[in-house]
Amino acid sequence: MNILHVVSIYFSLPYFLGEQLKYFDSKGYKEYVICSPSEEIESLSKKLNFAYKEFPILRKISCIDDVKAMYKI
């Protein structure tokens, strides 16, 4: 089974999803993360065993930008 986590900022990954990422990895799930660009995400993905893609996810409502992000996902 696959799990997709989408977060707007990198900070959310180690502090809010870190233990979940470890748990689901230990249960054999393949995890994917979509996040705004970050210098730290590559090292965390190796440490917690998830694949990732980076593109801007804004924290405000913008119909055009939101549709673009959904299309990329």
Secondary structure, DSSP 8 states (H G I E B T S, - for coil): -EEEEEESSTTHIIIIIHHHHHHHHHTT-EEEEEES--SSHHHHHHHHT-EEEE----SS--HHHHHHHHHH-
